[in-house]
Amino acid sequence: MTSTTVKKAATRPPLEIRHAKPKRSGVLLTGLAWFISVMFVLPVVWMVLTSLHTEQDAAANPPKLGAPISLDGYRSFFDSGPWPPIANSLTASIVSTFLVLVLALPAAYALSIKPVKKWSDVMFFFLSTKFLPVVAGLLPVYLFAQKVNLLDNIWLLIILYTSMNLPIAVWMLRSFLSEVPVEMLEAAQVDGAGLVRTLKEIVAPVVMPGIASAALICFIFSWNELLFARVLTGTRAETAPVFLTGFVTSQGLFLAKVCAASLVVSLPVLAAGFAAQDKLVQGLSMGAVK
């Protein structure tokens, strides 16, 4: 080794104290991610602030940022009787989500762990059911419900939400079930476990994050559905989204009241999302394409 090489090695800083400079592309992507996050959160923050103002201050142009706090919007919302529509939405969303999971888990098991013949055609059929616009099937569904006397009935919405969310749940759960080790299922078969016991005691605990993810998405889709609920329900089976449309009247738009109502109606979905946040992240990671 020459003296020049030794001198360069001596002047070079140790490896552990050298810090790599962050790449400019990484900084730009981080800034872009923060910008998109703020753009998503800003309307929600604006809705919360508007709900805490009077109708005069909420409708002011330009908006009054320093307007006094008022709870009149929330008082008007709770005085209008929102509990029956909220109860109907909870019933339709929870029951339909439960039925979707009960039906989707065996179907996904048959399409992934115990694949049937031409399983790809079956998956395409499930996906093809989402190609038709929802409004295209509105009139046939309305005429059928009218014929069998199911208009303004919460069970009609439960059946519709179950059929609408079932293809999504099957697709999601199939990707999660594909990650289940085959050795566990073979051990269960050796022990004499049947299909129901295998699904309940072996498969379900392993893919619980995926089940939680599918359940949360189906619950959100059912809770936010408006078109069928608006046309097929009246006073008895009215849901929360339909109830919100009643605040837009011929007298005008009550902005503070609408923001207060929207915030209250969004709370069940937000609570479910926060409760299943860790399971949702695990489920999405578990079903990711590697």
MARVEXTI-40893 format. One record per residue: x, y, z of N, C-alpha, C, O in turn; residue number from 1; residue in one letter. Coordinates in pm, whole numbers. Example, Ala and Ser with C-alpha at 12.3 -4.5 7.8 and 13.67 -1.06 7.14 Angstrom:
PT      n.x      n.y      n.z     ca.x     ca.y     ca.z      c.x      c.y      c.z      o.x      o.y      o.z   pos   code
PT     1319     -569      780     1230     -450      780     1320     -330      780     1424     -332      846     1      A
PT     1285     -225      708     1367     -106      714     1290        3      787     1341      114      804     2      S
//
This chain:
PT      n.x      n.y      n.z     ca.x     ca.y     ca.z      c.x      c.y      c.z      o.x      o.y      o.z   pos   code
PT       86     -118        0        0        0        0       89      123        0      181      133       82     1      M
PT       65      215      -87      148      335      -99      114      434       10       10      424       75     2      T
PT      204      531       28      181      633      131       63      721       97       -6      770      186     3      S
PT       37      742      -33      -78      824      -74     -209      757      -36     -301      824       10     4      T
PT     -218      624      -54     -339      551      -18     -362      554      132     -475      571      177     5      T
PT     -255      537      210     -267      542      356     -313      678      401     -394      688      493     6      V
PT     -262      784      339     -300      921      377     -446      947      347     -514     1012      427     7      K
PT     -497      897      231     -637      917      197     -727      840      294     -832      890      335     8      K
PT     -686      719      330     -765      640      424     -768      704      562     -868      694      632     9      A
PT     -659      770      602     -655      834      732     -741      958      738     -800      989      842    10      A
PT     -750     1031      626     -829     1154      626     -978     1129      601    -1059     1219      620    11      T
PT    -1016     1007      560    -1156      977      534    -1228      961      667    -1177      891      754    12      R
PT    -1345     1022      687    -1417     1009      814    -1469      868      834    -1498      798      737    13      P
PT    -1480      827      959    -1531      691      986    -1668      671      925    -1742      767      901    14      P
PT    -1702      543      899    -1827      511      832    -1948      549      915    -2049      594      862    15      L
PT    -1937      530     1050    -2054      552     1134    -2087      700     1152    -2199      732     1192    16      E
PT    -1994      791     1125    -2023      933     1147    -2053     1004     1016    -2082     1124     1015    17      I
PT    -2046      930      905    -2083      991      778    -2233      980      758    -2290      872      775    18      R
PT    -2296     1088      724    -2440     1092      705    -2469     1117      558    -2416     1209      497    19      H
PT    -2555     1032      503    -2594     1048      363    -2693     1163      351    -2786     1175      431    20      A
PT    -2672     1246      255    -2762     1358      234    -2894     1307      176    -2895     1222       87    21      K
PT    -3006     1360      226    -3135     1314      173    -3148     1352       27    -3110     1462      -15    22      P
PT    -3204     1260      -51    -3222     1286     -193    -3331     1390     -214    -3428     1398     -140    23      K
PT    -3310     1469     -318    -3407     1574     -346    -3542     1515     -384    -3645     1573     -351    24      R
PT    -3542     1401     -453    -3669     1340     -491    -3748     1294     -369    -3870     1304     -367    25      S
PT    -3677     1242     -267    -3746     1200     -144    -3808     1318      -72    -3918     1306      -18    26      G
PT    -3738     1430      -69    -3793     1550       -4    -3916     1600      -79    -4015     1641      -17    27      V
PT    -3910     1597     -211    -4025     1642     -290    -4145     1551     -270    -4258     1599     -260    28      L
PT    -4123     1420     -265    -4233     1327     -243    -4294     1345     -105    -4416     1335      -88    29      L
PT    -4209     1370       -5    -4260     1394      130    -4345     1519      135    -4453     1521      194    30      T
PT    -4295     1626       72    -4373     1749       67    -4504     1732       -7    -4606     1788       33    31      G
PT    -4502     1655     -116    -4625     1630     -191    -4725     1550     -108    -4845     1577     -112    32      L
PT    -4675     1452      -32    -4764     1373       53    -4829     1459      160    -4949     1445      187    33      A
PT    -4751     1549      221    -4808     1639      322    -4910     1734      260    -5013     1763      320    34      W
PT    -4882     1782      140    -4975     1873       73    -5108     1803       44    -5215     1861       66    35      F
PT    -5101     1680       -7    -5224     1605      -35    -5301     1577       94    -5424     1585       96    36      I
PT    -5229     1544      202    -5295     1517      329    -5368     1641      381    -5481     1633      429    37      S
PT    -5302     1756      371    -5366     1880      416    -5487     1913      331    -5588     1960      383    38      V
PT    -5479     1888      201    -5593     1915      113    -5711     1825      145    -5826     1866      129    39      M
PT    -5685     1703      192    -5793     1615      232    -5853     1657      366    -5975     1649      384    40      F
PT    -5771     1702      458    -5818     1734      592    -5881     1873      598    -5970     1896      680    41      V
PT    -5838     1963      513    -5884     2101      520    -6036     2115      508    -6094     2191      585    42      L
PT    -6103     2046      414    -6250     2059      409    -6319     2011      536    -6421     2067      576    43      P
PT    -6264     1907      599    -6324     1858      723    -6308     1961      834    -6401     1986      910    44      V
PT    -6190     2021      843    -6167     2125      944    -6259     2244      918    -6315     2302     1012    45      V
PT    -6274     2280      791    -6362     2392      757    -6507     2360      794    -6580     2448      840    46      W
PT    -6551     2236      775    -6686     2195      812    -6707     2203      962    -6812     2247     1008    47      M
PT    -6607     2162     1039    -6618     2169     1185    -6629     2314     1230    -6712     2347     1315    48      V
PT    -6545     2401     1175    -6550     2542     1213    -6683     2606     1173    -6738     2686     1249    49      L
PT    -6734     2572     1056    -6861     2629     1011    -6976     2584     1098    -7069     2660     1123    50      T
PT    -6971     2459     1146    -7079     2409     1231    -7085     2480     1365    -7187     2474     1433    51      S
PT    -6977     2547     1404    -6971     2616     1534    -7004     2764     1522    -6979     2841     1615    52      L
PT    -7061     2806     1408    -7099     2945     1388    -7249     2957     1371    -7318     2857     1349    53      H
PT    -7299     3078     1381    -7439     3103     1351    -7461     3099     1200    -7365     3101     1123    54      T
PT    -7587     3093     1159    -7616     3088     1016    -7570     3214      944    -7525     3208      829    55      E
PT    -7580     3329     1011    -7536     3455      949    -7386     3454      927    -7337     3491      821    56      Q
PT    -7312     3412     1030    -7166     3409     1016    -7121     3300      920    -7022     3318      849    57      D
PT    -7191     3187      917    -7152     3078      828    -7175     3115      682    -7101     3070      595    58      A
PT    -7277     3196      655    -7309     3234      517    -7239     3361      474    -7258     3406      361    59      A
PT    -7158     3421      561    -7091     3546      526    -6987     3523      417    -6923     3418      413    60      A
PT    -6972     3619      331    -6876     3613      221    -6803     3748      212    -6864     3848      176    61      N
PT    -6673     3752      245    -6585     3640      283    -6616     3588      422    -6674     3660      503    62      P
PT    -6578     3463      452    -6610     3404      582    -6542     3478      697    -6432     3531      683    63      P
PT    -6612     3480      810    -6561     3547      929    -6487     3443     1015    -6549     3360     1082    64      K
PT    -6354     3451     1012    -6275     3353     1086    -6284     3377     1237    -6274     3282     1315    65      L
PT    -6303     3500     1278    -6309     3530     1420    -6450     3540     1474    -6471     3605     1576    66      G
PT    -6547     3479     1408    -6686     3486     1452    -6704     3411     1583    -6633     3313     1608    67      A
PT    -6797     3455     1667    -6818     3387     1796    -6868     3244     1779    -6936     3211     1681    68      P
PT    -6834     3160     1877    -6875     3019     1874    -7023     3007     1909    -7072     3072     2002    69      I
PT    -7094     2923     1834    -7235     2901     1859    -7268     2754     1832    -7215     2693     1740    70      S
PT    -7356     2698     1915    -7401     2560     1901    -7543     2552     1847    -7610     2449     1863    71      L
PT    -7590     2658     1784    -7727     2659     1732    -7748     2552     1625    -7855     2492     1617    72      D
PT    -7645     2527     1543    -7658     2424     1439    -7680     2286     1498    -7761     2209     1447    73      G
PT    -7608     2255     1605    -7624     2124     1668    -7759     2115     1740    -7822     2009     1737    74      Y
PT    -7803     2223     1803    -7934     2221     1868    -8044     2199     1767    -8137     2122     1791    75      R
PT    -8035     2268     1653    -8138     2251     1549    -8138     2109     1494    -8243     2052     1465    76      S
PT    -8019     2051     1481    -8011     1915     1428    -8074     1815     1524    -8154     1732     1481    77      F
PT    -8039     1821     1651    -8092     1725     1747    -8241     1749     1775    -8312     1656     1811    78      F
PT    -8287     1872     1760    -8431     1899     1777    -8514     1847     1662    -8635     1832     1675    79      D
PT    -8451     1819     1547    -8525     1773     1430    -8550     1622     1431    -8610     1570     1336    80      S
PT    -8508     1552     1534    -8536     1409     1546    -8451     1320     1458    -8506     1250     1373    81      G
PT    -8319     1319     1475    -8233     1238     1385    -8216     1093     1427    -8159     1015     1351    82      P
PT    -8264     1054     1545    -8231      922     1596    -8292      806     1518    -8223      708     1496    83      W
PT    -8418      812     1474    -8469      700     1391    -8390      679     1262    -8357      565     1231    84      P
PT    -8358      784     1184    -8275      760     1065    -8137      704     1097    -8087      618     1026    85      P
PT    -8075      753     1204    -7944      701     1243    -7954      554     1284    -7868      473     1250    86      I
PT    -8061      520     1356    -8082      380     1394    -8104      293     1272    -8055      180     1266    87      A
PT    -8177      343     1173    -8197      266     1050    -8065      245      975    -8040      136      924    88      N
PT    -7982      348      970    -7853      333      903    -7764      233      976    -7698      150      913    89      S
PT    -7764      239     1109    -7684      143     1185    -7734        1     1164    -7654      -91     1147    90      L
PT    -7865      -17     1163    -7921     -151     1143    -7885     -205     1006    -7838     -318      993    91      T
PT    -7908     -124      902    -7880     -170      766    -7732     -196      746    -7695     -295      681    92      A
PT    -7646     -110      799    -7502     -125      777    -7445     -244      853    -7368     -322      798    93      S
PT    -7482     -258      980    -7425     -365     1062    -7476     -501     1016    -7396     -594     1001    94      I
PT    -7606     -514      995    -7662     -644      955    -7611     -685      817    -7575     -801      796    95      V
PT    -7608     -592      722    -7560     -625      588    -7412     -661      589    -7370     -751      517    96      S
PT    -7332     -592      669    -7190     -625      679    -7170     -763      738    -7084     -839      693    97      T
PT    -7248     -797      839    -7240     -932      898    -7277    -1039      796    -7208    -1141      786    98      F
PT    -7383    -1017      721    -7423    -1114      619    -7317    -1126      509    -7292    -1235      458    99      L
PT    -7257    -1014      472    -7152    -1017      369    -7035    -1104      415    -6984    -1185      338   100      V
PT    -6992    -1087      539    -6879    -1166      588    -6914    -1314      597    -6831    -1399      566   101      L
PT    -7037    -1345      640    -7078    -1485      652    -7078    -1553      515    -7043    -1670      504   102      V
PT    -7118    -1480      411    -7123    -1537      277    -6988    -1529      205    -6954    -1619      127   103      L
PT    -6912    -1424      230    -6788    -1403      154    -6675    -1492      201    -6592    -1533      120   104      A
PT    -6669    -1523      329    -6557    -1604      380    -6554    -1745      321    -6448    -1788      277   105      L
PT    -6667    -1820      318    -6661    -1952      251    -6634    -1941      101    -6564    -2024       44   106      P
PT    -6691    -1837       37    -6667    -1820     -107    -6519    -1792     -135    -6462    -1850     -227   107      A
PT    -6459    -1704      -56    -6317    -1675      -75    -6230    -1797      -42    -6127    -1818     -105   108      A
PT    -6273    -1876       55    -6201    -2000       88    -6203    -2096      -30    -6102    -2160      -62   109      Y
PT    -6320    -2107      -95    -6332    -2197     -210    -6253    -2147     -331    -6212    -2227     -415   110      A
PT    -6232    -2017     -340    -6164    -1961     -456    -6014    -1944     -435    -5942    -1911     -530   111      L
PT    -5965    -1966     -315    -5823    -1946     -289    -5757    -2072     -234    -5667    -2128     -296   112      S
PT    -5801    -2116     -118    -5738    -2231      -53    -5783    -2363     -118    -5701    -2452     -140   113      I
PT    -5910    -2375     -148    -5964    -2491     -216    -6021    -2446     -350    -6143    -2443     -366   114      K
PT    -5937    -2411     -446    -5988    -2347     -568    -6078    -2440     -649    -6046    -2557     -672   115      P
PT    -6192    -2387     -692    -6284    -2460     -778    -6235    -2449     -921    -6142    -2374     -951   116      V
PT    -6297    -2526    -1010    -6260    -2521    -1150    -6298    -2386    -1209    -6404    -2331    -1179   117      K
PT    -6211    -2334    -1293    -6231    -2206    -1360    -6262    -2095    -1258    -6355    -2017    -1274   118      K
PT    -6180    -2092    -1153    -6202    -1994    -1048    -6183    -1851    -1099    -6245    -1758    -1048   119      W
PT    -6097    -1834    -1201    -6078    -1699    -1255    -6204    -1648    -1323    -6233    -1529    -1318   120      S
PT    -6281    -1739    -1387    -6407    -1697    -1446    -6507    -1657    -1338    -6586    -1564    -1357   121      D
PT    -6503    -1727    -1226    -6591    -1691    -1116    -6556    -1553    -1062    -6645    -1473    -1034   122      V
PT    -6427    -1526    -1046    -6385    -1395     -997    -6423    -1285    -1094    -6463    -1176    -1052   123      M
PT    -6411    -1312    -1224    -6452    -1212    -1323    -6603    -1188    -1317    -6649    -1075    -1334   124      F
PT    -6679    -1295    -1292    -6824    -1277    -1279    -6856    -1187    -1160    -6942    -1099    -1170   125      F
PT    -6788    -1207    -1047    -6809    -1120     -931    -6777     -975     -966    -6849     -884     -929   126      F
PT    -6666     -956    -1038    -6626     -821    -1074    -6722     -759    -1174    -6746     -638    -1170   127      L
PT    -6777     -840    -1264    -6867     -787    -1367    -6996     -733    -1308    -7063     -651    -1371   128      S
PT    -7034     -779    -1190    -7155     -727    -1128    -7143     -580    -1089    -7243     -514    -1064   129      T
PT    -7020     -529    -1083    -6999     -388    -1048    -6988     -301    -1172    -6973     -179    -1160   130      K
PT    -6995     -360    -1292    -6983     -281    -1414    -7108     -198    -1439    -7099      -86    -1489   131      F
PT    -7225     -251    -1405    -7351     -182    -1433    -7367      -63    -1340    -7354      -79    -1218   132      L
PT    -7396       55    -1391    -7422      169    -1302    -7540      142    -1210    -7637       77    -1248   133      P
PT    -7529      192    -1090    -7634      166     -991    -7768      221    -1036    -7871      158    -1015   134      V
PT    -7767      337    -1099    -7892      398    -1140    -7962      316    -1248    -8084      327    -1263   135      V
PT    -7889      233    -1324    -7950      152    -1428    -8040       44    -1369    -8137        3    -1433   136      A
PT    -8010       -3    -1250    -8093     -105    -1186    -8194      -50    -1089    -8261     -126    -1020   137      G
PT    -8207       82    -1084    -8296      142     -985    -8443      113    -1016    -8518       75     -926   138      L
PT    -8484      132    -1141    -8624      111    -1177    -8668      -34    -1161    -8774      -58    -1102   139      L
PT    -8592     -134    -1210    -8634     -273    -1185    -8646     -306    -1036    -8740     -374     -994   140      P
PT    -8550     -259     -957    -8555     -286     -813    -8678     -219     -751    -8744     -277     -665   141      V
PT    -8708      -99     -793    -8825      -28     -739    -8954     -102     -774    -9041     -119     -689   142      Y
PT    -8968     -147     -899    -9089     -218     -940    -9102     -351     -866    -9212     -390     -827   143      L
PT    -8990     -421     -846    -8993     -547     -771    -9034     -521     -626    -9117     -594     -571   144      F
PT    -8975     -420     -564    -9009     -389     -425    -9155     -347     -411    -9221     -380     -313   145      A
PT    -9204     -276     -511    -9345     -237     -508    -9437     -359     -522    -9543     -365     -461   146      Q
PT    -9395     -456     -604    -9476     -575     -627    -9486     -661     -503    -9592     -716     -475   147      K
PT    -9377     -673     -428    -9374     -761     -310    -9395     -684     -181    -9374     -738      -72   148      V
PT    -9435     -557     -192    -9466     -474      -74    -9347     -458       20    -9360     -473      141   149      N
PT    -9230     -428      -38    -9110     -406       43    -9063     -261       41    -8955     -231       91   150      L
PT    -9141     -171      -17    -9103      -31      -16    -9109       23      127    -9196      -15      206   151      L
PT    -9015      112      158    -9004      170      292    -8986       61      398    -9046       65      505   152      D
PT    -8901      -37      364    -8871     -148      454    -8721     -159      468    -8648     -164      369   153      N
PT    -8673     -163      592    -8529     -165      616    -8466     -294      567    -8347     -296      534   154      I
PT    -8544     -404      561    -8489     -532      514    -8458     -529      366    -8369     -601      321   155      W
PT    -8529     -448      290    -8495     -434      149    -8357     -372      133    -8279     -416       49   156      L
PT    -8327     -270      212    -8194     -209      206    -8086     -307      251    -7977     -308      195   157      L
PT    -8115     -389      351    -8017     -487      397    -7983     -586      286    -7867     -619      265   158      I
PT    -8086     -634      214    -8063     -727      104    -7982     -659       -7    -7890     -719      -62   159      I
PT    -8017     -536      -40    -7946     -465     -147    -7801     -437     -108    -7711     -458     -190   160      L
PT    -7778     -391       13    -7641     -361       56    -7557     -488       62    -7438     -485       30   161      Y
PT    -7618     -599      102    -7544     -725      106    -7502     -767      -34    -7387     -806      -55   162      T
PT    -7593     -760     -130    -7561     -799     -267    -7463     -703     -332    -7382     -745     -415   163      S
PT    -7467     -575     -296    -7377     -477     -355    -7234     -492     -302    -7138     -473     -377   164      M
PT    -7219     -526     -174    -7086     -532     -113    -7024     -671     -118    -6905     -686      -92   165      N
PT    -7103     -773     -150    -7051     -910     -150    -6936     -930     -249    -6836     -991     -212   166      L
PT    -6944     -882     -375    -6829     -901     -466    -6700     -837     -415    -6592     -894     -430   167      P
PT    -6712     -718     -355    -6592     -650     -303    -6528     -732     -191    -6406     -748     -186   168      I
PT    -6613     -784     -102    -6561     -861       11    -6496     -991      -36    -6393    -1031       17   169      A
PT    -6555    -1057     -136    -6496    -1181     -187    -6358    -1154     -248    -6264    -1229     -224   170      V
PT    -6347    -1049     -325    -6217    -1014     -385    -6114     -983     -278    -5999    -1027     -287   171      W
PT    -6153     -908     -176    -6057     -874      -72    -6015     -996        8    -5896    -1020       29   172      M
PT    -6114    -1075       53    -6083    -1188      138    -6005    -1296       64    -5926    -1367      125   173      L
PT    -6026    -1308      -66    -5948    -1405     -141    -5799    -1373     -138    -5716    -1463     -123   174      R
PT    -5765    -1244     -153    -5624    -1207     -148    -5565    -1230      -10    -5447    -1264        1   175      S
PT    -5646    -1213       95    -5597    -1238      231    -5582    -1388      257    -5483    -1431      318   176      F
PT    -5678    -1468      212    -5674    -1611      236    -5561    -1679      159    -5515    -1787      197   177      L
PT    -5516    -1617       52    -5405    -1675      -24    -5277    -1676       56    -5184    -1750       23   178      S
PT    -5270    -1595      163    -5150    -1589      246    -5151    -1690      360    -5053    -1700      434   179      E
PT    -5262    -1766      375    -5270    -1863      485    -5179    -1982      453    -5189    -2037      344   180      V
PT    -5092    -2023      545    -5004    -2138      519    -5085    -2266      497    -5177    -2297      572   181      P
PT    -5049    -2339      394    -5121    -2463      363    -5096    -2567      473    -5182    -2653      496   182      V
PT    -4981    -2561      540    -4950    -2660      643    -5052    -2655      757    -5084    -2758      816   183      E
PT    -5103    -2535      789    -5202    -2525      896    -5331    -2597      857    -5391    -2665      940   184      M
PT    -5372    -2583      733    -5494    -2649      688    -5476    -2800      681    -5568    -2875      713   185      L
PT    -5358    -2844      639    -5332    -2987      635    -5332    -3047      776    -5379    -3159      796   186      E
PT    -5279    -2972      872    -5280    -3020     1010    -5423    -3029     1064    -5456    -3120     1139   187      A
PT    -5507    -2932     1025    -5646    -2936     1068    -5719    -3055     1007    -5802    -3118     1073   188      A
PT    -5689    -3087      881    -5750    -3203      819    -5706    -3333      886    -5786    -3425      903   189      Q
PT    -5580    -3339      924    -5530    -3458      994    -5601    -3476     1127    -5628    -3589     1169   190      V
PT    -5631    -3366     1195    -5702    -3373     1323    -5851    -3398     1306    -5922    -3414     1405   191      D
PT    -5899    -3404     1182    -6040    -3434     1157    -6132    -3313     1163    -6252    -3329     1182   192      G
PT    -6079    -3193     1146    -6162    -3073     1149    -6240    -3060     1018    -6185    -3079      910   193      A
PT    -6369    -3028     1030    -6452    -3007      913    -6436    -2867      858    -6353    -2789      905   194      G
PT    -6519    -2835      758    -6508    -2705      693    -6544    -2592      788    -6472    -2493      797   195      L
PT    -6655    -2607      860    -6699    -2500      950    -6598    -2477     1061    -6567    -2363     1094   196      V
PT    -6547    -2585     1118    -6448    -2571     1225    -6317    -2513     1174    -6252    -2435     1242   197      R
PT    -6279    -2552     1051    -6157    -2498      992    -6169    -2348      970    -6077    -2272     1000   198      T
PT    -6284    -2305      917    -6304    -2162      894    -6309    -2085     1026    -6256    -1974     1034   199      L
PT    -6371    -2142     1127    -6392    -2071     1253    -6267    -2066     1339    -6235    -1962     1397   200      K
PT    -6195    -2179     1350    -6085    -2189     1445    -5947    -2175     1383    -5851    -2146     1453   201      E
PT    -5936    -2195     1253    -5804    -2190     1188    -5792    -2068     1097    -5701    -1987     1113   202      I
PT    -5885    -2056     1002    -5873    -1952      900    -5906    -1814      957    -5831    -1719      937   203      V
PT    -6019    -1804     1026    -6065    -1672     1073    -5964    -1602     1163    -5941    -1483     1142   204      A
PT    -5903    -1667     1263    -5804    -1595     1345    -5682    -1547     1267    -5626    -1442     1296   205      P
PT    -5641    -1626     1165    -5523    -1588     1089    -5550    -1466     1002    -5465    -1376      991   206      V
PT    -5666    -1461      939    -5698    -1352      846    -5787    -1247      912    -5856    -1173      842   207      V
PT    -5786    -1239     1044    -5871    -1142     1113    -5843     -997     1069    -5939     -921     1055   208      M
PT    -5717     -956     1047    -5697     -820      993    -5765     -799      858    -5821     -692      833   209      P
PT    -5761     -899      771    -5829     -888      643    -5979     -883      659    -6046     -808      588   210      G
PT    -6033     -960      750    -6177     -957      775    -6218     -821      829    -6322     -767      790   211      I
PT    -6137     -765      918    -6168     -632      971    -6164     -526      861    -6247     -435      859   212      A
PT    -6069     -537      770    -6060     -442      659    -6183     -451      569    -6242     -349      534   213      S
PT    -6221     -574      532    -6339     -591      448    -6465     -544      518    -6552     -483      456   214      A
PT    -6476     -572      647    -6595     -530      722    -6604     -377      729    -6713     -321      716   215      A
PT    -6491     -312      750    -6492     -166      759    -6532     -103      627    -6611       -8      624   216      L
PT    -6479     -154      517    -6513      -98      386    -6660     -122      354    -6727      -32      304   217      I
PT    -6711     -242      382    -6853     -270      357    -6942     -183      445    -7047     -137      401   218      C
PT    -6902     -161      569    -6980      -75      658    -6985       68      606    -7090      132      609   219      F
PT    -6872      118      560    -6867      255      508    -6954      269      383    -7029      366      369   220      I
PT    -6943      172      292    -7024      178      169    -7173      172      202    -7251      244      140   221      F
PT    -7212       89      296    -7353       79      333    -7401      207      402    -7512      254      377   222      S
PT    -7319      261      489    -7357      381      563    -7374      501      471    -7463      584      491   223      W
PT    -7289      511      370    -7290      630      282    -7385      616      164    -7403      714       91   224      N
PT    -7447      502      142    -7533      483       26    -7655      574       34    -7720      584      138   225      E
PT    -7684      642      -77    -7793      740      -78    -7899      711     -183    -8018      729     -157   226      L
PT    -7859      665     -302    -7953      657     -414    -8068      561     -385    -8184      600     -394   227      L
PT    -8037      437     -352    -8142      340     -324    -8223      381     -200    -8345      368     -199   228      F
PT    -8155      429      -99    -8226      470       22    -8319      588       -4    -8425      597       57   229      A
PT    -8280      678      -94    -8363      795     -124    -8489      756     -199    -8595      814     -176   230      R
PT    -8478      657     -289    -8592      621     -374    -8680      515     -309    -8802      519     -324   231      V
PT    -8621      422     -236    -8695      305     -187    -8747      319      -46    -8818      230        2   232      L
PT    -8713      426       23    -8758      443      161    -8844      568      174    -8843      657       89   233      T
PT    -8919      571      284    -9002      687      314    -8973      738      454    -8863      784      482   234      G
PT    -9071      729      541    -9055      779      678    -9008      671      774    -8935      700      869   235      T
PT    -9049      545      752    -9015      439      848    -8872      391      832    -8803      370      932   236      R
PT    -8825      373      710    -8691      319      683    -8593      425      636    -8491      392      576   237      A
PT    -8621      549      661    -8532      658      619    -8396      645      687    -8389      623      808   238      E
PT    -8289      658      610    -8154      647      663    -8094      786      688    -8152      888      652   239      T
PT    -7978      786      749    -7913      913      785    -7877      998      664    -7903     1118      666   240      A
PT    -7818      942      555    -7791     1026      438    -7917     1088      378    -7914     1203      333   241      P
PT    -8026     1013      377    -8152     1069      327    -8201     1180      419    -8254     1281      374   242      V
PT    -8183     1160      548    -8223     1263      645    -8145     1392      623    -8199     1501      642   243      F
PT    -8019     1380      584    -7939     1500      560    -7992     1582      443    -7985     1704      445   244      L
PT    -8044     1514      341    -8096     1589      226    -8216     1675      262    -8250     1767      188   245      T
PT    -8281     1646      372    -8396     1725      413    -8361     1864      461    -8449     1948      478   246      G
PT    -8232     1890      483    -8192     2024      528    -8180     2122      412    -8167     2243      434   247      F
PT    -8184     2073      290    -8184     2159      173    -8330     2178      131    -8388     2089       70   248      V
PT    -8388     2292      162    -8529     2318      137    -8544     2433       40    -8446     2493       -4   249      T
PT    -8667     2463        7    -8695     2576      -83    -8663     2709      -17    -8650     2811      -86   250      S
PT    -8650     2709      114    -8615     2832      186    -8466     2864      176    -8424     2975      208   251      Q
PT    -8387     2768      133    -8244     2793      121    -8164     2683      186    -8219     2583      232   252      G
PT    -8034     2703      191    -7941     2607      249    -7893     2662      384    -7833     2768      391   253      L
PT    -7922     2586      490    -7878     2625      623    -7740     2564      646    -7728     2449      686   254      F
PT    -7637     2643      620    -7501     2592      611    -7451     2539      745    -7397     2428      751   255      L
PT    -7468     2616      852    -7419     2572      982    -7490     2446     1028    -7428     2355     1085   256      A
PT    -7619     2440     1005    -7697     2322     1044    -7656     2200      963    -7647     2090     1018   257      K
PT    -7633     2218      833    -7590     2107      748    -7452     2056      791    -7430     1935      796   258      V
PT    -7361     2147      821    -7227     2105      865    -7234     2031      999    -7164     1932     1018   259      C
PT    -7317     2079     1090    -7333     2011     1218    -7392     1872     1199    -7346     1775     1260   260      A
PT    -7493     1862     1114    -7555     1732     1088    -7458     1637     1019    -7452     1519     1053   261      A
PT    -7381     1688      924    -7285     1604      853    -7178     1551      948    -7136     1436      937   262      S
PT    -7134     1635     1041    -7032     1592     1136    -7086     1483     1228    -7017     1384     1255   263      L
PT    -7208     1500     1278    -7265     1401     1368    -7288     1269     1295    -7261     1162     1350   264      V
PT    -7338     1275     1173    -7366     1153     1097    -7236     1081     1060    -7236      959     1044   265      V
PT    -7126     1154     1046    -6998     1093     1012    -6929     1028     1131    -6835      950     1112   266      S
PT    -6974     1056     1252    -6906     1005     1371    -6902      852     1378    -6798      797     1413   267      L
PT    -7011      779     1347    -7001      631     1353    -6895      574     1260    -6824      480     1296   268      P
PT    -6884      630     1140    -6783      581     1046    -6644      615     1096    -6553      533     1087   269      V
PT    -6626      736     1148    -6496      774     1202    -6457      688     1321    -6342      647     1334   270      L
PT    -6555      660     1408    -6527      575     1525    -6489      434     1482    -6396      376     1538   271      A
PT    -6559      379     1382    -6525      246     1332    -6386      245     1268    -6311      149     1284   272      A
PT    -6353      352     1197    -6222      359     1134    -6109      366     1235    -6007      299     1219   273      G
PT    -6127      447     1341    -6023      456     1444    -6013      327     1524    -5903      286     1562   274      F
PT    -6125      261     1549    -6122      137     1626    -6052       25     1551    -5983      -57     1610   275      A
PT    -6070       23     1419    -6010      -84     1337    -5887      -36     1262    -5848      -96     1162   276      A
PT    -5825       72     1309    -5712      129     1234    -5595       33     1225    -5540       15     1117   277      Q
PT    -5557      -28     1336    -5443     -119     1333    -5473     -243     1251    -5388     -292     1176   278      D
PT    -5596     -295     1264    -5635     -411     1185    -5640     -376     1037    -5607     -458      951   279      K
PT    -5683     -254     1006    -5691     -213      866    -5553     -207      802    -5535     -252      689   280      L
PT    -5456     -152      874    -5320     -144      821    -5262     -283      803    -5198     -312      702   281      V
PT    -5283     -372      902    -5233     -509      889    -5301     -581      774    -5237     -657      701   282      Q
PT    -5431     -558      758    -5503     -625      650    -5458     -580      515    -5440     -663      425   283      G
PT    -5439     -451      496    -5394     -401      367    -5252     -450      336    -5220     -478      221   284      L
PT    -5168     -459      440    -5033     -510      418    -5035     -660      389    -4955     -710      309   285      S
PT    -5126     -729      454    -5135     -875      436    -5181     -910      296    -5135    -1009      238   286      M
PT    -5273     -831      241    -5324     -860      110    -5250     -792       -3    -5296     -795     -117   287      G
PT    -5138     -731       26    -5064     -659      -77    -5001     -757     -176    -4969     -871     -143   288      A
PT    -4984     -708     -297    -4917     -787     -400    -4767     -774     -381    -4714     -663     -381   289      V
PT    -4699     -883     -365    -4554     -880     -340    -4479     -891     -470    -4356     -890     -470   290      K
//
